[in-house]
Amino acid sequence: MIWGERELYRLNNFLGERFERIQTIIDSEYGNINSYINLIGSANYAFPSVLKALDTPFNLNPLEGSRGKRYFPMSRNIDELNNLGEELLNELFKTQNYYANFEPYSGTQANHIVYQAILSNDDKVLAMSPRSGGHVSHSLYLKQHYNLLEYDITSNEEIDYDVIYKICLLERPKLLIAGYSSYPRAVDYAILGNICKKTGTLLLADISHTAIYIMADTHISPFEHADFVTFTTHKTTRGIRGGIVMCKKKFTNDINRAIFPIEQGAPKFNEVLAKLIMLYELKEIDINEYVNTIMKISQKFVEIFVSYGIKIYTSGTDTHLILIDLRNEEITGQQCESLLCQEHILVNRNQLPNDKRNAFDASGIRLGVLTLATINMSCNDYSSVAEIIAQTVVKKQIVDNSTAIEIMKRYNIVN
Ligand SMILES: Cc1ncc(COP(=O)(O)O)c(C=O)c1O
C-alpha cells in the first residue's frame, strides 16, 4: 500500500548555473506541495510509480495511427501496451465488452473524441448545465458545433430522471451525457441506460469523478448501459493528468478515426505507459478500503460544516466532492477561495444553479478530499482542517494561518 508512507515523491532537481532560474521555480513548487493542503476537487497525489513511467524513452516514439494500423514501422510494443491496458481496465470495471483507448491527452479531449466519432452537424446532445454541475467540456464546444440541450437539477437538488426521459422522447437527441464535475451525487446509469434504449439515444458516461466508486461497486456501474465511457486518470484513480476513452466494441473504428487524424497526431506513449502502471497499482491496493477512507473524510467534513450552519449543495455528498453554498451569503466564492488560500488551504470557486454572481466571483466553493485519503491523514488533522474552513466561511475572515502548515509538516509529500 502506498498511502501512509511518509515519503511520496523524491526531489528531481536541475542543478547548475544554467538552470538557476528554473530551479528557483521548481523549489517554490515543491515548497507549495509540501505546505498547502490541496482540496481542489480534481486534485490527488499520483502513485509515485506512475510519475516514474513518464520519465521513460517511450516518450521518444512518434507513431501515428491506431492499434494494429500504424503509419510507422516497429509499433508492436506500443500496440501490445494498449492491448494489455484494455484487458486490465475491463477487469477492474468487471466487464469484457469494451474497447479502451489510452491515447487521449485529457478528459476534455476524450469527450471531444466521442463527439467527433458519432455526431454530425445538426445532431442534438443532452447534457447537464455547468451551473447544476456539468463539466464545461459537455457544454461550450457542443454549443458551438452541434445542437446542445441542457438539463438541470430539481428544486430539491436531485437529478429528475423523468424529465430526462421526457426530453429524450420529445427531442430525440443523438447523445445523452451523464457524469459531472460539481454535482457530488451518484448517478443511476441503469435508469439512464433504459431511457436511452427506449428512445434510441446513445449514452456517454463521463466518470472522471467516480471511476474508483464504480470499481468498488459503491456507485451503479455505467458498463453494459453506456455506449461510451470517458474519464480523467488523475482524480480518484491516482494516475497522471490524462484521459481514457472506452466504447462498446462496435464503435471501435469510429473512435479510432476520431483520435487519428482528427483529434491528435502521435500519442504520448510514456503517458500511455503511465496509465497502465496506474492500473497495476489499482489492482494491488485495497480499493474498497481507499473508498471507505475517502467517504469517512467527506462525511466528517459535511458533518462539521452543517454543525456551523453552513449550507451544502445537495445537502451532502456521495463522493469526495463537497460544494459549500454561498448563494445567500455576503461573501463570494472568490473571496472565500482567497481567504482559505492565505490559510494554506486550496479550494476553488464554483457557480451553483441560479447563481446571481458571475463565474469569476461565483456563489459556491468546491472542495474534494482525495488528497487527504491518499496520505491517510489522521481524523484529528482532517477535522481541524474542516473546522478552519467552516470558521473562515462563517466569520468571513482569516481565522488561522499556521495550523494547515503545521499539519502538512507531518505528511512529507516531496522529499
Ligand atoms: C467530469 C469531467 N469531465 C472532464 C474533465 C476534463 O478533464 P481535463 O482537465 O483532463 O480536460 C473534468 C475535469 O476536471 C471533469 O470533472
Ligand as a Chemical Component Dictionary entry (heavy atoms), coordinates in Angstrom:
data_LIG
# 
_chem_comp.id                   LIG 
_chem_comp.type                 NON-POLYMER 
_chem_comp.pdbx_formal_charge   0 
_chem_comp.three_letter_code    LIG 
# 
loop_
_chem_comp_atom.comp_id 
_chem_comp_atom.atom_id 
_chem_comp_atom.alt_atom_id 
_chem_comp_atom.type_symbol 
_chem_comp_atom.charge 
_chem_comp_atom.model_Cartn_x 
_chem_comp_atom.model_Cartn_y 
_chem_comp_atom.model_Cartn_z 
_chem_comp_atom.pdbx_ordinal 
LIG C1 C1 C 0 -16.475 15.327 -15.351 1  
LIG C2 C2 C 0 -15.236 15.879 -16.011 2  
LIG N1 N1 N 0 -15.004 15.618 -17.308 3  
LIG C3 C3 C 0 -13.912 16.102 -17.946 4  
LIG C4 C4 C 0 -12.986 16.868 -17.296 5  
LIG C5 C5 C 0 -11.843 17.460 -18.063 6  
LIG O1 O1 O 0 -10.625 16.931 -17.786 7  
LIG P1 P1 P 0 -9.270  17.613 -18.309 8  
LIG O2 O2 O 0 -8.953  18.696 -17.344 9  
LIG O3 O3 O 0 -8.286  16.491 -18.288 10 
LIG O4 O4 O 0 -9.521  18.127 -19.684 11 
LIG C6 C6 C 0 -13.169 17.158 -15.930 12 
LIG C7 C7 C 0 -12.151 17.966 -15.227 13 
LIG O5 O5 O 0 -11.951 18.094 -14.109 14 
LIG C8 C8 C 0 -14.328 16.656 -15.280 15 
LIG O6 O6 O 0 -14.588 16.938 -13.993 16 
# 
loop_
_chem_comp_bond.comp_id 
_chem_comp_bond.atom_id_1 
_chem_comp_bond.atom_id_2 
_chem_comp_bond.value_order 
_chem_comp_bond.pdbx_ordinal 
LIG C1 C2 SING 1  
LIG C2 N1 SING 2  
LIG C2 C8 DOUB 3  
LIG N1 C3 DOUB 4  
LIG C3 C4 SING 5  
LIG C4 C5 SING 6  
LIG C4 C6 DOUB 7  
LIG C5 O1 SING 8  
LIG O1 P1 SING 9  
LIG P1 O2 DOUB 10 
LIG P1 O3 SING 11 
LIG P1 O4 SING 12 
LIG C6 C7 SING 13 
LIG C6 C8 SING 14 
LIG C7 O5 DOUB 15 
LIG C8 O6 SING 16 
# 
